[in-house]
Amino acid sequence: TASQVDLAKGVSMLETLEQARALAKEMRIRHDYIAVVSIPEGVRAERQGKRAGHYNVRASADALAAWVVDVVPVALQ
């Protein structure tokens, strides 16, 4: 459907680091790091799905890379 295509154009993100860690640990694919981003005001971010804090953010790859403020390990050492 058109809404599914629209969602595919975005990047799935979570509101908090704790939420991202929990999801990464639940997934079967190994994830070692989480990128922490600072999203500027005015960027299109839509609430998505049933998971708390889950958003779909639409931006170019260059913009997303520019917004990275930290990269942290999934697992707390």
Salt bridges, closest charged atoms under 4 A:
ASP6 OD2 - ARG44 NH2 3.04
ASP6 OD2 - ARG58 NH2 3.18
GLU26 OE1 - ARG51 NH2 2.79
ASP32 OD1 - ARG30 NE 2.66
GLU46 OE2 - ARG44 NH2 2.90
GLU46 OE1 - ARG58 NH2 3.65
